[in-house]
Amino acid sequence: MTSALAKAVAVALTGLVLAGCGTANPTPTAELTPLGPATCPTGEVVGAGSPVVHNALDELGQAYRERCAESSSAFYRPIGVEAALTSFAAAETDWTSSDVPIEGAAAATAAARCVRGELWNIPLLGHRVVISFNLPGVDELTLSADVLARILDGRISQWNDPAIAAVNPGRTLPDLPIKVLGRADSDGTTRTLSTFLAANSDWPADKVGAEWTGTGEKLDRTADLLTGIRSTPGAITYADASVLSANALPSAAIDAGAGPVEPTTESASAALQRAELTGEKGDIRLTPTYTDNPAGAYPVVGVDYQIVCTQGAYTTQNRRKAAILKDFLGFAASDPQQKSIGDLGYVPLPDEARSRVRQAIATLVVVP
């Protein structure tokens, strides 16, 4: 493990953000079990991964803990996907969360941890990336994909540029320089935004990924982005919707060709409904369609996956962990909890995908 990676893991250990539940210990079984009300096997599991799902897993963990009277726990460390996979392979955590499916060499390394069975990618929720801005006197703003791309790569440098004015008729835009604030760390919101831009503008395909390749200042943490956007007139940045809604910051409507769309839970859900559902057995893919979205669908959406072993990644002494993780994931995929993450600013799974996910979770084997 690199020193930077070790530091990330060490820092994350100080901030566990999820908790869980428990009552009587169930008999281990491979039978299909009902999902929803937690059965609460006693014990604890620890996951790690993408910071994008931090707020969702915090809320789900609190609900799980309350349901189970705190006899069982599911903690989550938002240390980033790369660090989380290293932690999982080293048997320091019990599952991983990622903003993309784990495949290829990374999947092979992670799968070596599985005592039996396979490694599955199970989508649990969607997220939407929102553009925020600080423009004195301007509370509402529309950005087309093309204009947004040119702002973020520095080709448009003033807020009263004719291209911005053209998609904001009737609005008076200030004569201010644009100050782009990006992320210095690898992040799923960067991946989602750059993927959308590449599909809808001339944003280069080689600039798609979790590392920010646009112009402007790079800041290390979400808190720094929030501070920057509040304190810098003319600033523009991007973040997960749950962060912006919790901090009462303005967000831009996005026009990807079918008219401006505000980034609401409903509009993001309309876009995720069109995502392509593929995969074999419980190793599922839910791939957003970034082009040709209909009117009213907010297109800057991503999907977050839980990476699990189908028959546990545990020693005989710790086999109960498989029961706890299965129970927690089933609880998280239930209708009430999917609604709760929608209220937080995330995007609940579409009905068909939710059904597939529940089947996958139900068939996870609790190793006797």
HELIX and SHEET records of a PDB file:
HELIX    1   1 SER A    3  LEU A   13  1                                  11    
HELIX    2   2 PRO A   51  VAL A   53  5                                   3    
HELIX    3   3 HIS A   54  ARG A   67  1                                  14    
HELIX    4   4 VAL A   81  ALA A   89  1                                   9    
HELIX    5   5 GLY A  104  ALA A  111  1                                   8    
HELIX    6   6 ALA A  145  LEU A  152  1                                   8    
HELIX    7   7 PRO A  162  ALA A  166  1                                   5    
HELIX    8   8 GLY A  188  ASN A  200  1                                  13    
HELIX    9   9 ALA A  205  LYS A  207  5                                   3    
HELIX   10  10 THR A  222  SER A  231  1                                  10    
HELIX   11  11 ALA A  241  ALA A  246  1                                   6    
HELIX   12  12 THR A  265  LEU A  272  1                                   8    
HELIX   13  13 THR A  316  ASN A  318  5                                   3    
HELIX   14  14 ARG A  320  ALA A  332  1                                  13    
HELIX   15  15 ASP A  335  LEU A  344  1                                  10    
HELIX   16  16 ASP A  351  ALA A  362  1                                  12    
SHEET    1   A 8 SER A  72  ARG A  77  0                                        
SHEET    2   A 8 GLY A  43  GLY A  49  1                                        
SHEET    3   A 8 TRP A  95  SER A  98  1                                        
SHEET    4   A 8 VAL A 301  CYS A 309 -1                                        
SHEET    5   A 8 LEU A 119  PHE A 133 -1                                        
SHEET    6   A 8 ALA A 235  ASP A 240 -1                                        
SHEET    7   A 8 LYS A 179  ARG A 183  1                                        
SHEET    8   A 8 GLU A 217  LEU A 219  1                                        
SHEET    1   B 3 THR A 142  SER A 144  0                                        
SHEET    2   B 3 ALA A 253  ASP A 255  1                                        
SHEET    3   B 3 PRO A 260  VAL A 261 -1                                        
SHEET    1   C 2 GLU A 276  GLU A 280  0                                        
SHEET    2   C 2 ASP A 283  THR A 287 -1                                        
END                                                                             
